[in-house]
Amino acid sequence: MLVKLNKIRMSSIRRIAIITAFFLSIGISATNTYAHTPHDMVLAFAASPNYASDKTMFLVTDGAYTGWRYDEILRSTDGGLNWVNIPNGMNHPYEYSVLRVSPKFSTDQTVFAGLKGKGGIYRSTSRGDSWESYNTGLAASNLIVRKMEVAESSTGYVLFFTDANGALFRRSNTNANWVQVLDKTNKVTVIAISPDYATDNTLVIANNTGDLRKSTNGGNDWAELGNPTGGTIIHDMAIAPGGAEIFLATPPGIFYSSDGGSTFINKGNNLPNEAINNIAVSPNYAIDRTVFCTSLRQSVFKSTDKGDNWALFNSGAKVTLQTTLLNEMSDLQISRTYATDKTIFLPVFDGLFISRNGGTTWLQRQTRMGLMTGLALSTSFNSDQDMIATTYVGRGIAISANGGTTWSTSGWPNPTGRKMNFFDSQVVKNPNGSQTVVSATNSYIGSSNDFGGTWTVKFVPRFLAIDPDLVTFTTLRASPNFTNDKEIYLGSRFHGVLHTKDFGKTWRLQRGVPLDHPVTSIAVSPNYINDRTAFVATRAGQVWRTQDGGDTFLRVGASSIVSIGWVGQSYSWVAVSPQFATDNLVIVGTNNGIYRSTDGGTTWTKETHASVGSNAVVQQVEFSPNFDTDRNIFVNVRGKGLFRANLNGAGAVTASQNITLSLLENENIQFTEFQISPTYAVDSTIVGAARKNIYKSTNGGLTWAVAGFPDN
C-alpha cells in the first residue's frame, strides 16, 4: 500500500485545493477550473544552454501526487514530451528551491540543485544521472538556499548563492570550497549576473529593502547603487548583454537603468497595476531590444523597445489560488539561443509552459499524465498472476491477469467517461479463500469480489462540522476480517482518519488523530479480530495507535520517534509484523531512519544500521510475508534504492543488501511503491512501480525485469 497524498502547501486555502482535487477526479480540465491538468506544479526549473540542439530541461515537481513521495527532479531530453525521474544520490528529506545548469553543460554535463531545510546544494556532473553533496566549506547555518545563479567563466562556471540569512557565497569549478563573499548582515535576497561575466565579472545584488550593490570583479569589491525603489523589495533582476542596462522587477513595476545602475527610472506602459515578479532579457537584446516579464496574476508580457511598451501574450497559465500570488508565476527563462529558436520557458505553479515563437503562442508540457499511484497483488499471485493498479489522471483502476504484462480498465462505474484519480487499493484474503479488492477515489469507496471486474461503490458524506467540502483520501486499510466485519480505515488530507464498520453505510471520524496533519500510512494488525489494534502515521512524522477498534487513538513514540523537522517533508510509514500476535513488532519509517517497537508500539528504539537507520530517508517499509522463517523486511530509501534487511529476535537489523542498486545506478529507477507477493514463500516475487514501468523480480530482488505498465 502506498500513501496517496497531493500535497497542498497552504492550509489557509485548503478548501479550494479540495474542490480542485474533486474536479480533477472527474476529469474537468484546468482551463475550466483554474487548476492543473493534471495537478502539475513546477517548483524549480532550468534549461540546457544548448536547448536548441539537445532539447534538455530539468524541473522540480511536487512528488506527492501519490503521497509517499518527496519532491522529484525530472529531466526531459525531447523538449518536454517525456520525463524521467533522476533520484540517484538524492538521499535527503528536503524540498528544492532552485535548479541551475552550467553554461558549459555540453562539455561538463553539470547541474545544480539548491535545497530548503538544511540540505545546501547538490551537484551532478552526469546531467543528473547521479548526485552528490556540494557543500564543502559551508556551515550548518548556511545550508538553506534561497537564490542561486551560475555564470560562465573562461575555465568553466562560477556559482553564487544566498542563504536564508542573506549571506552570499561563491564557488567556481576550480575551487575546492565555498567562499563567503558577504556575511548575513547584508541580507542579500536577489542575484543578477551579467551575460558577459566571463569578460566583465559583473554581478548585481539586492537586499531585503531594495538596496543595490554592484561588483565588477566577481564579488570581491562592491559599489553602492542606492535604493531606486524607495525601500520596496525587489523580486527579480536582469542585466542586459553589454552590462550597461539593468532591469528590476518590483511591486511598483519595472525600474530601468541605462548607465550600469547609477540611475534608474520607473517605466512600462500597458503593464497591470500589480507587482512584477519575473523579468528576463533576450540574449539577442543588442539587436532585438526584447524583454519579457510576468505580474502576480498575468503572463507573459513582452516589450521590443527596451521595456518602454508592453503587450500581453496569454500563456494559458492560471492562478490556482493554491500558493501565494508571488509563487504562482514562479520563474521566467529565455533560451540562450533565442535569436534562432525564439524559445521562452514559463515554469509556474500551474505547470510548464513553452513558447517557440517569441511568446505569440504557448503549449503546456505535462509531467505526470497516467502515472501509477498504487499497486496491489492477488492473495494467490503465484497461481493467478493478478495485479491491480491505481493511476493518476490515467485509466483509473487498471487490472492485469498476467503479472503486469498487459492491462485493462476495471469495471469501476464512470458515468462521465472522464479520467479519474485513484490513490490506493488493497486485496484482502477472505476466510473461505476468496478475495475482496477495496479501493478509493475522492469521496468514494468501493469493493470488488471479482478482482475489479465489477464494483459496489458508495459515496462518503461530508463532515460539515469539520469542513464543508468533500473528503479527499490519501490511503486506506481494511480489516483482515473484512468479509465479516466490513471495517475500513481511510486516511485523508484534512479529516484525519475515517472509519466504517459497515462498508460505508455509516462513518465516524477517529477522534485523537489530528485533522491538520494528512495521513500518510495505515497498518492494521493481522490479529485485528482479537487485539483490535491499528496504527496511523502522518506527514508530521507522528504515529497513532488504537487498541479498541478505533474508539480511541493515542499517540505513541512522541519523544522517541524523531523526524527531521521540515515542513511538508516529514513523511512517515508504519508496518506491522505478520507475527504481531506473538512478537508485537512494529516498524516505522521516517525521514530520519527506521524505528522499531517490540511491545506493540508502546516503546521505541532507533535503528542504527547504516543502510536503513542513521539518517536514511525512508519512503516505505514492508515485512516479508514469510517473516516467521526469513526474518526479512524491505526498506525503500530515498536516493539509495530498495534494501532487504534481516532482523534478529529483538527486531534489530543485523545485515542488509541493496537489491535495486543496479536499477538505480544504471537506469535511475527508484520505486514509487513496491509490493511483495503474498505467496512470496513460493514465488519469491517482488514488484516495484516506477514512473513509467513496473519491474518484477522472481528471485527475491537478485535480478529485475520490466513487467509492463498500465498506461492510458
C-alpha positions, -999 to 999 in steps of 0.1 A, spaced: 0 0 0 14 34 -10 2 66 6 -15 88 -19 -13 125 -10 -15 156 -32 5 180 -11 -12 214 -7 13 239 6 -10 265 22 -35 253 48 -53 287 46 -66 278 11 -72 241 16 -109 243 7 -100 255 -28 -75 227 -30 -100 201 -21 -125 214 -46 -98 214 -73 -89 178 -64 -125 168 -67 -130 183 -101 -97 167 -113 -111 133 -101 -140 136 -125 -118 149 -153 -126 186 -155 -97 204 -172 -76 232 -158 -87 255 -184 -122 254 -170 -114 252 -133 -83 273 -130 -65 242 -117 -38 219 -131 -44 194 -159 -33 173 -142 -20 187 -108 14 196 -122 33 221 -101 67 232 -113 87 243 -82 121 250 -99 133 248 -135 165 250 -156 170 245 -194 202 235 -211 221 264 -226 222 242 -257 184 236 -257 181 243 -294 201 212 -301 198 189 -271 162 198 -261 172 192 -224 153 206 -194 152 199 -157 124 207 -133 113 200 -98 78 188 -93 58 180 -62 62 143 -58 32 139 -35 6 133 -62 9 97 -50 15 108 -14 45 88 -4 70 107 -25 93 136 -19 98 163 -44 113 150 -76 138 163 -101 128 153 -136 147 155 -169 135 157 -204 157 154 -235 129 158 -261 116 192 -253 92 181 -226 73 152 -243 88 127 -219 102 130 -184 123 107 -163 130 109 -126 167 113 -117 169 104 -79 202 86 -77 221 101 -47 194 125 -36 193 109 -1 179 139 18 145 149 32 143 184 19 123 204 -7 141 221 -36 143 258 -40 162 263 -73 178 244 -102 206 257 -125 226 243 -153 263 250 -161 268 274 -190 293 248 -204 267 219 -200 275 205 -234 310 195 -221 308 194 -183 272 179 -180 268 198 -147 236 206 -130 230 222 -96 201 218 -72 196 242 -42 176 229 -12 155 243 15 158 229 50 195 224 57 204 204 26 225 230 9 235 223 -27 237 190 -47 257 188 -79 256 163 -108 284 161 -133 265 134 -153 234 155 -164 215 143 -134 223 106 -136 239 108 -102 241 135 -75 265 144 -47 265 169 -19 284 201 -29 286 218 5 323 218 13 332 249 33 296 257 43 285 258 80 252 242 90 236 277 93 244 283 56 226 253 41 192 268 33 195 280 -3 173 310 -12 186 321 -46 213 306 -68 228 318 -101 255 305 -123 279 325 -145 302 313 -173 339 318 -168 369 313 -191 376 280 -174 340 268 -167 315 282 -142 312 304 -112 282 296 -89 267 322 -65 240 316 -39 224 334 -10 213 315 21 182 321 42 202 346 64 211 368 35 248 358 32 263 355 -3 287 326 -13 308 319 -44 324 288 -58 339 281 -92 346 247 -109 382 250 -98 375 258 -61 375 230 -35 354 250 -11 327 277 -9 339 312 -1 317 337 18 316 369 -3 292 388 20 280 380 55 244 377 67 242 414 77 240 422 40 206 405 38 210 396 1 178 384 -15 183 386 -53 213 380 -75 217 391 -112 248 380 -132 260 397 -164 256 376 -196 292 387 -203 305 377 -169 334 358 -185 348 391 -196 333 417 -173 330 397 -140 299 417 -131 270 409 -108 244 430 -90 227 421 -58 197 434 -39 189 432 -2 156 428 16 148 465 14 158 471 -22 193 484 -17 215 476 -47 252 468 -49 274 460 -79 307 442 -83 329 442 -114 354 417 -100 333 387 -92 322 399 -58 355 409 -42 346 446 -41 313 463 -42 299 497 -52 267 510 -37 239 518 -62 214 531 -37 177 523 -34 159 531 -66 125 517 -55 122 537 -23 125 508 1 105 483 -17 117 447 -20 130 436 -54 116 403 -67 139 398 -97 166 415 -117 182 411 -151 213 425 -167 212 430 -205 241 420 -227 267 447 -227 263 453 -189 250 489 -190 213 482 -189 197 467 -158 160 458 -152 143 454 -118 110 436 -112 93 452 -82 59 458 -66 57 493 -81 66 480 -115 98 479 -136 128 500 -129 154 505 -156 189 518 -157 209 526 -189 241 535 -171 251 504 -152 229 512 -122 239 548 -115 204 560 -121 170 543 -125 136 553 -139 103 536 -135 90 526 -169 65 503 -185 33 513 -204 4 488 -205 16 467 -176 -11 459 -149 -13 478 -117 3 450 -96 37 437 -88 61 425 -115 77 393 -101 99 380 -130 119 396 -157 141 382 -184 162 398 -212 167 384 -247 203 371 -252 199 389 -286 190 422 -268 216 443 -286 196 437 -318 160 429 -308 157 451 -276 133 424 -263 124 419 -226 98 397 -210 81 399 -176 52 384 -156 30 400 -130 14 384 -100 -17 373 -119 -8 375 -156 18 362 -180 36 368 -203 43 405 -212 67 413 -240 85 445 -249 105 451 -281 116 486 -272 137 481 -240 107 480 -217 90 512 -228 58 495 -240 44 461 -232 19 437 -248 3 407 -231 8 373 -248 -15 350 -229 5 319 -219 -25 299 -206 -11 296 -171 -37 301 -145 -37 315 -110 -46 284 -89 -50 301 -55 -31 271 -40 0 291 -32 10 327 -25 5 350 -55 42 356 -56 48 319 -62 21 314 -89 43 328 -117 74 313 -102 100 319 -129 107 331 -164 136 320 -186 148 325 -222 167 302 -243 203 312 -248 198 307 -285 167 328 -286 179 346 -317 173 314 -337 148 293 -317 126 321 -301 120 298 -271 107 311 -238 102 289 -207 75 298 -181 77 273 -152 48 282 -128 27 266 -101 2 257 -128 27 237 -148 54 242 -175 45 264 -205 68 269 -235 67 293 -264 87 287 -296 78 318 -314 88 346 -291 57 344 -269 30 346 -296 16 311 -288 22 287 -259 20 250 -252 19 232 -219 42 202 -212 27 176 -189 49 157 -165 25 133 -149 -3 121 -171 -13 85 -164 12 78 -136 7 49 -113 -2 58 -77 -7 24 -62 -2 -13 -67 -17 -45 -51 -13 -82 -58 -37 -111 -56 -35 -131 -25 -30 -161 -48 -5 -143 -70 17 -174 -76 -12 -191 -94 -33 -164 -109 -7 -135 -115 -34 -109 -109 -25 -73 -102 -45 -42 -96 -31 -7 -101 -44 28 -94 -35 57 -116 -34 95 -115 -52 111 -145 -49 78 -163 -72 48 -167 -84 50 -131 -82 14 -118 -64 -10 -141 -62 -48 -138 -38 -73 -151 -41 -111 -152 -6 -119 -164 17 -103 -138 16 -68 -152 24 -75 -189 -9 -63 -202 -37 -42 -186 -74 -35 -189 -96 -9 -173 -116 -21 -144 -153 -20 -141 -155 9 -116 -186 29 -127 -176 61 -145 -207 77 -159 -189 108 -171 -164 88 -191 -136 111 -180 -103 101 -164 -104 96 -127 -78 98 -100 -74 68 -76 -49 67 -48 -49 33 -31 -61 -3 -33 -59 -33 -11 -66 -70 -17 -80 -88 13 -80 -126 16 -113 -139 29 -116 -169 53 -132 -190 26 -102 -185 3 -118 -159 -19 -106 -123 -21 -120 -88 -20 -105 -57 -35 -111 -24 -17 -102 9 -34 -110 46 -31 -111 78 -51 -120 112 -38 -153 109 -18 -160 73 -30 -151 39 -16 -156 7 -35 -152 -31 -32 -150 -58 -57 -153 -96 -54 -142 -104 -89 -108 -86 -88 -120 -53 -103 -145 -66 -129 -175 -52 -111 -177 -29 -81 -200 -18 -53 -193 19 -49 -205 42 -21 -203 79 -15 -185 91 16 -205 120 30 -192 154 40 -184 161 77 -197 197 79 -186 202 115 -150 196 103 -150 210 68 -179 218 44 -160 203 14 -157 168 1 -135 143 18 -103 136 -1 -84 104 7 -47 96 10 -47 59 19 -68 30 31 -65 -3 50 -93 -28 55 -97 -53 83 -82 -87 76 -117 -100 85 -133 -76 61 -157 -101 46 -174 -104 80 -168 -72 99 -168 -47 68 -143 -25 86 -122 0 67 -99 28 79 -95 57 55 -67 83 57 -74 117 44 -59 151 39 -79 172 62 -103 149 81 -77 127 98 -89 91 98 -124 79 89 -137 45 100 -166 24 88 -178 -9 103 -205 -15 76 -186 -8 44 -197 28 41 -232 28 53 -221 49 83 -188 66 90 -171 81 120 -141 104 125 -114 89 146 -110 114 174 -75 118 185 -56 117 152 -51 154 143 -70 168 114 -43 192 103 -17 165 95 -25 145 64 -24 107 70 4 90 51 1 54 62 -22 30 80 -14 -5 92 -39 -29 108 -29 -58 130 -32 -92 113 -47 -103 146 -72 -74 145 -102 -96 152 -87 -102 187 -65 -73 195 -84 -45 177 -51 -28 170 -43 -4 142 -16 23 136 -17 56 117 13 76 105 11 113 95 30 137 74 41 154 106 61 123 115 36 112 141 24 77 149 -10 70 165 -24 37 178 -58 23 186 -63 -8 207 -101 -7 208 -110 -9 172 -109 28 165 -128 40 195 -98 59 207 -64 68 192 -34 78 213 -1 90 200 29 66 206 66 74 203 61 111 208 95 115 224 114 87 208 104 87 171 123 117 159 119 130 124 140 158 109 117 188 112 109 202 78 75 214 67 59 191 42 87 166 41 83 147 75 66 117 60 63 85 80 53 49 72 42 22 96 43 -16 91 31 -44 114 48 -78 117 28 -107 102 36 -124 136 23 -94 156 2 -117 178 33 -132 192 62 -108 185 44 -74 189 68 -60 164 61 -26 146 84 -8 123 81 30 115 100 46 86 108 83 89 130 109 72 155 100 100 157 63 95 136 35 110 123 29 145 111 -4 160 89 -14 188 87 -49 203 58 -42 227 31 -33 202 41 4 199 45 14 235 83 19 235 106 26 205 142 21 196 160 38 167 177 15 142 214 23 138 223 1 109 240 24 83 218 14 54 183 18 68 189 36 101 211 65 109 199 93 86 182 72 59 152 89 43 127 60 43 99 60 18 83 26 25 87 -4 48 72 -38 43 76 -71 62 82 -103 42 51 -124 41 75 -152 51 88 -133 80 84 -161 105 112 -180 87 133 -155 68 132 -126 93 133 -101 64 119 -66 60 122 -45 28 130 -8 31 129 18 3 154 46 9 152 78 -10 181 82 -34 196 49 -25 172 21 -35 154 -8 -20 171 -28 8 164 -63 20 173 -63 57 175 -92 81 163 -88 117 173 -106 148 149 -118 175 149 -83 191 139 -67 158 173 -51 151 189 -51 117 218 -75 115 226 -73 78 212 -57 47 215 -58 9 206 -31 -17 186 -52 -42 179 -24 -67 214 -7 -68 218 -17 -104 184 -3 -114 193 30 -96 228 34 -109 222 22 -145 186 34 -151 179 59 -124 150 38 -112 137 44 -77 104 27 -69 74 48 -63 60 18 -45 69 -18 -41 48 -48 -32 58 -83 -21 38 -112 -33 15 -127 -7 28 -161 -19 65 -149 -15 74 -182 2 67 -200 -30 74 -175 -58 100 -151 -42 83 -123 -62 87 -86 -56 71 -60 -78 81 -23 -79 65 6 -97 84 34 -112 71 64 -131 66 46 -164 73 9 -158 66 -19 -134 96 -40 -125 94 -76 -113 119 -99 -96 112 -136 -91 143 -143 -70 139 -120 -40 154 -90 -57 186 -105 -71 175 -96 -107 148 -75 -122 129 -73 -155 103 -49 -169 69 -64 -165 47 -37 -181 27 -6 -172 -10 3 -170 -7 33 -194 -36 51 -210 
